[in-house]
Amino acid sequence: MLKPLAVLTLTLACAPVLATAADLAGVWTGTLGKSAITVCFNGAHGANGSYYYQRILTPIQLTQANASEPWVEEGQTGFWQLDDPQDDSLTGTWSKALGGKSLALVLKRADADGCASDTYNLPLEAAPPAVKVEKKTFAEHAYQGRPKVGRSS
């Protein structure tokens, strides 16, 4: 009679513990491999979040279908396995494919607010917009120039 209970307990104890959205709510900063990142999770609003590399400042959406599955990047470009937070520290791994070679995730909580917080958004809003460049030629010489915006010919 106790054998099924013992097997179930042992199975649960050996299963990887994945952090849930409610545990992760807030803004986190740290590294993915050697790259500095900022991450946010909206714990109260479901299993979603976002992150960006601090040198690139382009958000990448994260979703989690259910608590027993990894977090998935938009377009399934990466998978996050996150451990339960320990105080204000969070660790885990990132991989390009499930079960593939992984990089370490090491994060510290920077703010308890979610993805709408200034802690997450101010660096994105302060970044200068990308400059568009058009490739042109003049007398068989190639050059690049900025498009004329808002001017009529």
Buried (B, 14 or more C-beta within 10 A) or exposed (E): EEEEEEEEEEEEEEEEEBBBBEBBBBBBBBBBEEEEBBBBBBBEEEBBBBBBBEEEBEBBEBBBEEEEBBBBBEEEEBBBBBBEBEEEEBBBBBBEEEEEEBBEBBBEBBBEBBBEBEBBBEEEEEEEEEEEEEEEEEEEEEEEEEEEEEEEE
